[in-house]
């Protein structure tokens, strides 16, 4: 059973990269290339679940993340990222 898209969130380049917790970085090491992770560290989204700007890598590791297509993230809503990921 797949979750349905509740929010469509635009991805944008942030002027200053957001801090990404080590837990998130370690979790993504095997799943994405180092070059892709480096590029994603410079991107941000306005998370509709926690109602603030978060680094895209936090969004990518979130259980509510469904897919990323041409600069737009499909989000299932849900509980959002764990509080300790929100720096």
MARKE-744109 format. One record per atom (N, C-alpha, C, O, CB): x, y, z. Coordinates in nm, 3 decimals. Glycine has a CB too. Example, Ala and Ser with C-alpha at 12.3 -4.5 7.8 and 13.67 -1.06 7.14 Angstrom:
// residues 2
ATOM     east    north       up
ATOM    1.319   -0.569    0.780
ATOM    1.230   -0.450    0.780
ATOM    1.320   -0.330    0.780
ATOM    1.424   -0.332    0.846
ATOM    1.131   -0.447    0.905
ATOM    1.285   -0.225    0.708
ATOM    1.367   -0.106    0.714
ATOM    1.290    0.003    0.787
ATOM    1.341    0.114    0.804
ATOM    1.408   -0.060    0.572
//
This chain:
// residues 87
ATOM     east    north       up
ATOM    0.084   -0.117    0.000
ATOM    0.000    0.000    0.000
ATOM    0.089    0.125    0.000
ATOM    0.174    0.140    0.088
ATOM   -0.096   -0.001    0.122
ATOM    0.070    0.213   -0.097
ATOM    0.152    0.333   -0.104
ATOM    0.076    0.452   -0.045
ATOM   -0.046    0.460   -0.056
ATOM    0.195    0.362   -0.248
ATOM    0.150    0.541    0.015
ATOM    0.089    0.660    0.074
ATOM    0.053    0.759   -0.037
ATOM    0.118    0.761   -0.142
ATOM    0.185    0.726    0.177
ATOM   -0.048    0.838   -0.014
ATOM   -0.089    0.937   -0.112
ATOM   -0.022    1.071   -0.084
ATOM    0.008    1.104    0.030
ATOM   -0.241    0.953   -0.113
ATOM    0.000    1.147   -0.191
ATOM    0.061    1.278   -0.179
ATOM   -0.037    1.374   -0.114
ATOM   -0.148    1.396   -0.165
ATOM    0.106    1.330   -0.316
ATOM    0.003    1.432   -0.003
ATOM   -0.080    1.529    0.066
ATOM   -0.031    1.672    0.038
ATOM   -0.110    1.766    0.033
ATOM   -0.082    1.501    0.217
ATOM    0.102    1.686    0.020
ATOM    0.162    1.816   -0.007
ATOM    0.259    1.806   -0.123
ATOM    0.324    1.703   -0.142
ATOM    0.234    1.871    0.117
ATOM    0.268    1.913   -0.202
ATOM    0.372    1.927   -0.303
ATOM    0.455    2.047   -0.260
ATOM    0.403    2.158   -0.247
ATOM    0.312    1.945   -0.450
ATOM    0.583    2.024   -0.238
ATOM    0.671    2.126   -0.181
ATOM    0.784    2.156   -0.279
ATOM    0.851    2.065   -0.327
ATOM    0.727    2.080   -0.044
ATOM    0.805    2.284   -0.308
ATOM    0.912    2.325   -0.398
ATOM    1.047    2.321   -0.328
ATOM    1.059    2.354   -0.210
ATOM    0.885    2.465   -0.453
ATOM    1.149    2.280   -0.405
ATOM    1.287    2.279   -0.355
ATOM    1.355    2.405   -0.409
ATOM    1.334    2.443   -0.524
ATOM    1.364    2.149   -0.400
ATOM    1.435    2.470   -0.326
ATOM    1.508    2.588   -0.372
ATOM    1.649    2.588   -0.317
ATOM    1.678    2.525   -0.215
ATOM    1.435    2.716   -0.332
ATOM    1.736    2.660   -0.387
ATOM    1.874    2.676   -0.343
ATOM    1.875    2.778   -0.230
ATOM    1.822    2.888   -0.246
ATOM    1.967    2.720   -0.461
ATOM    1.934    2.743   -0.118
ATOM    1.941    2.838   -0.008
ATOM    2.070    2.918   -0.018
ATOM    2.172    2.870   -0.068
ATOM    1.933    2.765    0.129
ATOM    2.065    3.042    0.029
ATOM    2.182    3.129    0.024
ATOM    2.296    3.070    0.107
ATOM    2.412    3.074    0.067
ATOM    2.146    3.270    0.075
ATOM    2.261    3.017    0.223
ATOM    2.360    2.955    0.311
ATOM    2.312    2.814    0.342
ATOM    2.199    2.796    0.387
ATOM    2.382    3.039    0.443
ATOM    2.395    2.713    0.319
ATOM    2.351    2.575    0.346
ATOM    2.311    2.555    0.492
ATOM    2.376    2.606    0.583
ATOM    2.462    2.476    0.310
ATOM    2.202    2.481    0.513
ATOM    2.155    2.448    0.647
ATOM    2.243    2.338    0.706
ATOM    2.303    2.259    0.633
ATOM    2.007    2.404    0.645
ATOM    2.249    2.333    0.838
ATOM    2.323    2.224    0.905
ATOM    2.241    2.096    0.895
ATOM    2.120    2.096    0.912
ATOM    2.352    2.259    1.054
ATOM    2.311    1.986    0.867
ATOM    2.246    1.856    0.857
ATOM    2.304    1.768    0.968
ATOM    2.426    1.754    0.977
ATOM    2.268    1.791    0.715
ATOM    2.220    1.708    1.052
ATOM    2.270    1.623    1.161
ATOM    2.349    1.503    1.107
ATOM    2.318    1.451    0.999
ATOM    2.153    1.573    1.247
ATOM    2.450    1.460    1.182
ATOM    2.533    1.346    1.142
ATOM    2.450    1.220    1.122
ATOM    2.480    1.140    1.034
ATOM    2.641    1.319    1.245
ATOM    2.346    1.203    1.200
ATOM    2.260    1.084    1.189
ATOM    2.201    1.075    1.048
ATOM    2.197    0.967    0.989
ATOM    2.147    1.088    1.295
ATOM    2.156    1.188    0.996
ATOM    2.096    1.192    0.863
ATOM    2.202    1.166    0.757
ATOM    2.179    1.088    0.664
ATOM    2.028    1.328    0.838
ATOM    2.318    1.230    0.770
ATOM    2.426    1.210    0.672
ATOM    2.470    1.064    0.667
ATOM    2.490    1.009    0.559
ATOM    2.546    1.299    0.707
ATOM    2.485    1.002    0.783
ATOM    2.527    0.861    0.789
ATOM    2.421    0.770    0.728
ATOM    2.453    0.671    0.661
ATOM    2.555    0.820    0.933
ATOM    2.295    0.802    0.751
ATOM    2.185    0.720    0.700
ATOM    2.181    0.721    0.546
ATOM    2.141    0.622    0.485
ATOM    2.051    0.771    0.756
ATOM    2.222    0.831    0.486
ATOM    2.213    0.845    0.340
ATOM    2.339    0.804    0.266
ATOM    2.338    0.797    0.143
ATOM    2.181    0.986    0.306
ATOM    2.448    0.776    0.337
ATOM    2.575    0.747    0.272
ATOM    2.568    0.633    0.171
ATOM    2.625    0.645    0.063
ATOM    2.677    0.714    0.375
ATOM    2.502    0.524    0.203
ATOM    2.496    0.411    0.111
ATOM    2.392    0.427    0.001
ATOM    2.400    0.360   -0.101
ATOM    2.467    0.287    0.186
ATOM    2.295    0.516    0.020
ATOM    2.184    0.528   -0.073
ATOM    2.203    0.627   -0.185
ATOM    2.141    0.612   -0.291
ATOM    2.065    0.564    0.001
ATOM    2.286    0.728   -0.167
ATOM    2.306    0.830   -0.270
ATOM    2.455    0.853   -0.289
ATOM    2.535    0.829   -0.198
ATOM    2.233    0.963   -0.232
ATOM    2.492    0.899   -0.407
ATOM    2.633    0.923   -0.437
ATOM    2.682    1.046   -0.358
ATOM    2.604    1.135   -0.326
ATOM    2.655    0.944   -0.590
ATOM    2.812    1.050   -0.329
ATOM    2.867    1.166   -0.256
ATOM    2.843    1.298   -0.330
ATOM    2.821    1.402   -0.267
ATOM    3.016    1.146   -0.233
ATOM    2.848    1.295   -0.462
ATOM    2.825    1.416   -0.541
ATOM    2.680    1.465   -0.525
ATOM    2.655    1.584   -0.512
ATOM    2.856    1.390   -0.690
ATOM    2.586    1.371   -0.526
ATOM    2.445    1.407   -0.509
ATOM    2.419    1.460   -0.369
ATOM    2.346    1.558   -0.352
ATOM    2.354    1.286   -0.537
ATOM    2.479    1.398   -0.268
ATOM    2.462    1.444   -0.130
ATOM    2.519    1.585   -0.114
ATOM    2.458    1.669   -0.047
ATOM    2.530    1.347   -0.031
ATOM    2.633    1.611   -0.175
ATOM    2.694    1.743   -0.169
ATOM    2.602    1.849   -0.231
ATOM    2.589    1.958   -0.176
ATOM    2.831    1.741   -0.241
ATOM    2.540    1.817   -0.343
ATOM    2.448    1.910   -0.407
ATOM    2.322    1.931   -0.322
ATOM    2.273    2.044   -0.310
ATOM    2.409    1.858   -0.547
ATOM    2.271    1.823   -0.264
ATOM    2.148    1.832   -0.185
ATOM    2.168    1.909   -0.054
ATOM    2.072    1.963    0.000
ATOM    2.096    1.693   -0.154
ATOM    2.291    1.916   -0.004
ATOM    2.318    1.991    0.119
ATOM    2.292    2.140    0.100
ATOM    2.268    2.212    0.197
ATOM    2.463    1.970    0.164
ATOM    2.297    2.187   -0.024
ATOM    2.277    2.329   -0.055
ATOM    2.133    2.362   -0.088
ATOM    2.102    2.475   -0.124
ATOM    2.366    2.369   -0.170
ATOM    2.043    2.264   -0.075
ATOM    1.902    2.285   -0.107
ATOM    1.817    2.285    0.020
ATOM    1.852    2.221    0.120
ATOM    1.853    2.178   -0.205
ATOM    1.705    2.356    0.014
ATOM    1.612    2.364    0.127
ATOM    1.469    2.349    0.079
ATOM    1.439    2.365   -0.039
ATOM    1.629    2.496    0.204
ATOM    1.381    2.318    0.173
ATOM    1.236    2.315    0.147
ATOM    1.165    2.380    0.265
ATOM    1.217    2.382    0.377
ATOM    1.186    2.167    0.125
ATOM    1.045    2.432    0.240
ATOM    0.961    2.481    0.348
ATOM    0.869    2.367    0.387
ATOM    0.768    2.341    0.321
ATOM    0.878    2.610    0.306
ATOM    0.904    2.297    0.495
ATOM    0.832    2.176    0.536
ATOM    0.691    2.211    0.584
ATOM    0.676    2.289    0.678
ATOM    0.910    2.103    0.647
ATOM    0.588    2.154    0.521
ATOM    0.451    2.184    0.564
ATOM    0.413    2.112    0.693
ATOM    0.315    2.150    0.758
ATOM    0.353    2.145    0.454
ATOM    0.489    2.010    0.732
ATOM    0.457    1.934    0.853
ATOM    0.507    2.007    0.978
ATOM    0.433    2.025    1.075
ATOM    0.520    1.793    0.845
ATOM    0.635    2.050    0.976
ATOM    0.691    2.121    1.092
ATOM    0.679    2.273    1.078
ATOM    0.715    2.346    1.170
ATOM    0.837    2.083    1.112
ATOM    0.630    2.319    0.965
ATOM    0.604    2.461    0.939
ATOM    0.728    2.550    0.950
ATOM    0.722    2.660    1.005
ATOM    0.499    2.512    1.034
ATOM    0.842    2.501    0.898
ATOM    0.961    2.584    0.892
ATOM    1.055    2.532    0.783
ATOM    1.035    2.424    0.729
ATOM    1.033    2.587    1.030
ATOM    1.157    2.612    0.753
ATOM    1.252    2.574    0.650
ATOM    1.346    2.467    0.704
ATOM    1.401    2.481    0.814
ATOM    1.333    2.699    0.602
ATOM    1.364    2.359    0.627
ATOM    1.456    2.252    0.666
ATOM    1.546    2.219    0.549
ATOM    1.511    2.245    0.434
ATOM    1.380    2.125    0.714
ATOM    1.662    2.163    0.577
ATOM    1.753    2.119    0.472
ATOM    1.688    2.007    0.393
ATOM    1.613    1.926    0.449
ATOM    1.890    2.072    0.532
ATOM    1.715    2.001    0.263
ATOM    1.652    1.898    0.182
ATOM    1.691    1.758    0.228
ATOM    1.610    1.666    0.219
ATOM    1.688    1.916    0.036
ATOM    1.814    1.739    0.276
ATOM    1.855    1.606    0.322
ATOM    1.770    1.558    0.439
ATOM    1.744    1.438    0.450
ATOM    2.003    1.607    0.362
ATOM    1.726    1.649    0.525
ATOM    1.637    1.611    0.634
ATOM    1.503    1.567    0.577
ATOM    1.445    1.468    0.621
ATOM    1.618    1.730    0.735
ATOM    1.455    1.641    0.478
ATOM    1.329    1.606    0.410
ATOM    1.342    1.470    0.341
ATOM    1.251    1.388    0.348
ATOM    1.291    1.715    0.307
ATOM    1.456    1.447    0.275
ATOM    1.480    1.324    0.200
ATOM    1.481    1.202    0.292
ATOM    1.436    1.094    0.254
ATOM    1.614    1.333    0.124
ATOM    1.533    1.219    0.414
ATOM    1.541    1.108    0.509
ATOM    1.411    1.092    0.590
ATOM    1.396    0.993    0.662
ATOM    1.659    1.129    0.604
ATOM    1.320    1.187    0.580
ATOM    1.196    1.185    0.657
ATOM    1.104    1.070    0.613
ATOM    1.099    1.037    0.495
ATOM    1.122    1.319    0.641
ATOM    1.033    1.009    0.708
ATOM    0.940    0.900    0.672
ATOM    0.824    0.946    0.583
ATOM    0.763    0.863    0.516
ATOM    0.885    0.836    0.797
ATOM    0.793    1.075    0.580
ATOM    0.685    1.126    0.497
ATOM    0.726    1.154    0.353
ATOM    0.640    1.178    0.268
ATOM    0.630    1.252    0.557
ATOM    0.857    1.150    0.323
ATOM    0.906    1.174    0.188
ATOM    0.859    1.062    0.095
ATOM    0.879    0.944    0.125
ATOM    1.060    1.186    0.186
ATOM    0.798    1.099   -0.018
ATOM    0.755    1.000   -0.115
ATOM    0.845    0.998   -0.238
ATOM    0.899    0.893   -0.274
ATOM    0.611    1.027   -0.157
ATOM    0.861    1.115   -0.303
ATOM    0.943    1.122   -0.424
ATOM    0.983    1.266   -0.451
ATOM    0.923    1.360   -0.400
ATOM    0.868    1.062   -0.545
ATOM    1.086    1.280   -0.534
ATOM    1.130    1.411   -0.580
ATOM    1.126    1.408   -0.732
ATOM    1.189    1.323   -0.795
ATOM    1.275    1.447   -0.526
ATOM    1.051    1.501   -0.790
ATOM    1.041    1.508   -0.936
ATOM    1.056    1.653   -0.979
ATOM    0.979    1.740   -0.939
ATOM    0.905    1.450   -0.985
ATOM    1.156    1.679   -1.062
ATOM    1.184    1.812   -1.120
ATOM    1.164    1.928   -1.022
ATOM    1.086    2.019   -1.049
ATOM    1.097    1.833   -1.239
ATOM    1.235    1.925   -0.912
ATOM    1.234    2.035   -0.817
ATOM    1.114    2.042   -0.725
ATOM    1.094    2.143   -0.656
ATOM    1.243    2.160   -0.890
ATOM    1.033    1.936   -0.722
ATOM    0.916    1.933   -0.634
ATOM    0.917    1.802   -0.556
ATOM    0.939    1.695   -0.611
ATOM    0.783    1.947   -0.716
ATOM    0.894    1.814   -0.425
ATOM    0.887    1.696   -0.338
ATOM    0.741    1.662   -0.312
ATOM    0.661    1.750   -0.282
ATOM    0.963    1.721   -0.203
ATOM    0.707    1.534   -0.325
ATOM    0.575    1.485   -0.285
ATOM    0.587    1.436   -0.141
ATOM    0.669    1.349   -0.111
ATOM    0.523    1.372   -0.381
ATOM    0.503    1.492   -0.053
ATOM    0.509    1.461    0.089
ATOM    0.377    1.397    0.132
ATOM    0.270    1.441    0.091
ATOM    0.537    1.588    0.173
ATOM    0.386    1.294    0.214
ATOM    0.266    1.224    0.261
ATOM    0.203    1.291    0.383
ATOM    0.096    1.250    0.428
ATOM    0.301    1.080    0.295
ATOM    0.267    1.393    0.436
ATOM    0.215    1.457    0.559
ATOM    0.267    1.382    0.680
ATOM    0.386    1.391    0.709
ATOM    0.059    1.460    0.560
ATOM    0.185    1.311    0.749
ATOM    0.228    1.226    0.860
ATOM    0.294    1.301    0.973
ATOM    0.263    1.417    0.999
ATOM    0.321    1.124    0.810
ATOM    0.385    1.232    1.041
ATOM    0.446    1.289    1.161
ATOM    0.565    1.379    1.133
ATOM    0.601    1.460    1.218
ATOM    0.489    1.178    1.252
ATOM    0.626    1.368    1.017
ATOM    0.741    1.453    0.984
ATOM    0.871    1.398    1.040
ATOM    0.874    1.289    1.097
ATOM    0.719    1.593    1.035
ATOM    0.979    1.474    1.024
ATOM    1.109    1.427    1.073
ATOM    1.117    1.431    1.225
ATOM    1.049    1.512    1.289
ATOM    1.221    1.511    1.013
ATOM    1.200    1.344    1.284
ATOM    1.218    1.347    1.430
ATOM    1.270    1.484    1.478
ATOM    1.344    1.551    1.406
ATOM    1.316    1.236    1.473
ATOM    1.232    1.524    1.595
ATOM    1.267    1.655    1.649
ATOM    1.418    1.678    1.657
ATOM    1.465    1.791    1.640
ATOM    1.207    1.672    1.786
ATOM    1.497    1.571    1.683
ATOM    1.642    1.590    1.695
ATOM    1.709    1.618    1.560
ATOM    1.825    1.661    1.557
ATOM    1.704    1.467    1.758
ATOM    1.639    1.596    1.449
ATOM    1.692    1.628    1.317
ATOM    1.675    1.775    1.284
ATOM    1.740    1.825    1.193
ATOM    1.625    1.544    1.210
ATOM    1.590    1.844    1.354
ATOM    1.559    1.984    1.324
ATOM    1.653    2.075    1.400
ATOM    1.629    2.108    1.517
ATOM    1.412    2.017    1.359
ATOM    1.760    2.115    1.335
ATOM    1.860    2.201    1.398
ATOM    1.829    2.345    1.367
ATOM    1.901    2.435    1.410
ATOM    2.003    2.165    1.351
//
